[in-house]
């Protein structure tokens, strides 16, 4: 009996040690991905702020190759930093399986291949839709002046330079402005996160669990704020004055969209868990 007690104590201590090591490993991984996201965030904003400072004061023929190389380097650092932010945040969220209900549901979804596919696909589709609506991707019935080519506008305010105008075909063009690209990228990622939660809730209903309909509508409208705005405006039969007010308050609308996209996954999961508890 004494031998069995010693063996049980050893097993208990071993399991505690293993649990402690796993906790330390989780903390190290979380810290690494937070640092990764922080580096990406710093790189994104520093590239926007510092780019004008490196431009030559005067434009002469000898400076043209440097200006072009600086524009290419800017977009390399800019998009690379954004990718680091998304990678760090996604990996950090996927490690939250031991946290609160909302974070655990999201982490379990992101750890499945289907969830990651939904994140990428929905984010890409929303980004494409936003590019068309915002004028980043241009379709014109009239031919462009330049059939094919790339025009780099290197000088301008921070966030608006360098601007790249790319003529893909005679009727399709692409206008890349850093601040617009950043906003679309952030909104697309948040839409992807909301889509993961939304389809996770749908799959939960299919498996026999309850699903709160308010949560469904919250996730649906948050998953596509551009679609929601189209729906609202068409329902209001928006006049020119309303459209003018919207255009003058774009920053406020974007801020509200981002806040909604950040809060919606938590609200959706909480509403679903409460309705499930009532039924049980």
CORDABEL-V611440 format. One record per residue. N is the residue number from 1. PHI is phi as a letter, one per 30 degrees, with the letter a starting at -180 (none if undefined). OMEGA is omega in degrees with one decimal (NA if undefined). Layout:
BEGIN
N,PHI,OMEGA
N,PHI,OMEGA
END
This chain:
BEGIN
1,none,179.1
2,d,179.8
3,d,179.8
4,d,178.6
5,d,179.2
6,d,-179.6
7,d,178.4
8,d,177.7
9,d,-179.8
10,d,178.6
11,d,179.8
12,d,179.1
13,d,178.8
14,d,179.1
15,d,177.6
16,d,179.2
17,d,178.6
18,d,178.3
19,d,178.2
20,d,178.0
21,d,178.7
22,d,178.8
23,d,178.6
24,d,179.0
25,d,177.9
26,d,179.8
27,d,178.8
28,d,179.4
29,d,179.3
30,d,179.4
31,d,179.9
32,d,-177.7
33,d,173.3
34,d,177.0
35,d,178.7
36,d,178.3
37,d,178.7
38,d,177.4
39,d,178.1
40,d,180.0
41,d,178.5
42,d,179.0
43,d,-179.8
44,d,-175.7
45,d,178.1
46,d,178.3
47,d,178.4
48,d,-175.2
49,d,-172.4
50,d,-176.0
51,e,-178.8
52,d,-177.0
53,d,-178.7
54,c,-179.2
55,d,175.8
56,d,-179.9
57,d,179.9
58,c,179.5
59,c,175.1
60,b,-174.6
61,e,-177.9
62,d,-177.2
63,d,-174.5
64,e,179.1
65,e,178.5
66,d,-179.7
67,d,178.1
68,d,178.7
69,d,178.6
70,d,177.2
71,d,177.8
72,d,178.8
73,d,179.2
74,e,-176.6
75,d,174.5
76,d,178.4
77,d,-176.7
78,d,-178.3
79,d,175.4
80,d,178.8
81,d,177.9
82,d,178.0
83,d,177.0
84,d,178.0
85,d,-177.9
86,d,179.0
87,d,-179.3
88,d,-179.3
89,d,-179.0
90,d,179.3
91,d,177.7
92,d,179.3
93,d,-178.8
94,d,179.8
95,c,-174.6
96,c,-175.6
97,d,-178.8
98,c,-176.4
99,c,-177.1
100,d,-175.2
101,e,-177.6
102,d,-179.5
103,d,-179.5
104,d,178.5
105,d,179.5
106,d,-179.9
107,d,179.2
108,d,178.8
109,d,-178.4
110,d,179.2
111,d,175.1
112,c,-178.7
113,d,179.6
114,d,178.8
115,d,178.4
116,d,177.1
117,d,177.8
118,d,179.3
119,e,-177.1
120,d,-175.7
121,d,-178.4
122,d,177.4
123,d,179.3
124,d,-178.4
125,d,178.1
126,d,176.6
127,d,177.8
128,d,178.1
129,d,-180.0
130,d,179.0
131,d,179.0
132,d,-177.4
133,d,-176.1
134,d,-179.9
135,j,176.1
136,d,173.9
137,c,-169.7
138,c,172.0
139,c,-176.2
140,b,175.7
141,d,179.9
142,c,-179.7
143,d,174.0
144,d,-179.3
145,d,179.1
146,c,-177.6
147,d,178.1
148,b,176.1
149,l,-179.7
150,b,177.8
151,c,-179.4
152,c,175.9
153,c,-168.3
154,d,-173.8
155,c,179.9
156,l,179.7
157,d,176.5
158,e,-178.2
159,j,-179.9
160,c,177.8
161,b,0.1
162,d,175.2
163,c,-178.9
164,c,175.1
165,c,-176.9
166,c,175.0
167,c,-177.4
168,d,176.3
169,b,179.1
170,d,-175.2
171,b,-177.6
172,b,178.6
173,b,-176.7
174,b,-179.7
175,c,-174.5
176,c,176.0
177,c,-173.0
178,e,-175.8
179,d,176.7
180,d,179.0
181,d,179.6
182,d,-179.6
183,d,-179.9
184,d,-179.9
185,d,-179.5
186,d,179.3
187,d,-179.4
188,d,178.5
189,d,179.2
190,d,176.0
191,d,177.8
192,d,177.6
193,d,178.7
194,d,178.8
195,d,177.1
196,d,178.9
197,d,-177.9
198,d,-178.5
199,d,173.7
200,d,177.1
201,d,177.2
202,d,178.6
203,d,177.1
204,d,177.9
205,d,179.5
206,d,-178.7
207,d,174.6
208,j,-179.9
209,d,-179.7
210,d,-180.0
211,b,-179.2
212,d,-176.1
213,d,175.9
214,d,176.9
215,d,178.4
216,d,-177.3
217,d,177.2
218,d,179.7
219,d,-178.4
220,d,-178.9
221,d,177.5
222,d,-179.0
223,d,178.0
224,b,-179.2
225,d,177.0
226,d,177.1
227,d,179.6
228,d,179.2
229,d,176.0
230,d,-178.6
231,d,-178.7
232,d,-177.8
233,d,178.7
234,d,178.0
235,d,179.4
236,d,-173.4
237,h,-168.5
238,e,178.1
239,c,179.1
240,d,-179.2
241,d,178.3
242,d,178.2
243,d,178.3
244,d,178.3
245,d,-180.0
246,d,-179.2
247,d,179.7
248,d,-177.9
249,b,-177.9
250,d,-179.0
251,d,179.3
252,d,-179.6
253,d,178.1
254,d,179.3
255,d,178.5
256,d,178.6
257,d,-179.2
258,d,178.6
259,d,178.5
260,d,-179.2
261,d,178.2
262,d,-175.1
263,d,-171.8
264,e,-180.0
265,e,179.0
266,d,-179.4
267,d,-178.3
268,d,-178.0
269,d,179.6
270,d,178.4
271,d,179.4
272,d,-179.1
273,d,178.7
274,d,179.9
275,d,179.1
276,d,179.4
277,d,178.1
278,d,-179.6
279,d,179.1
280,d,NA
END
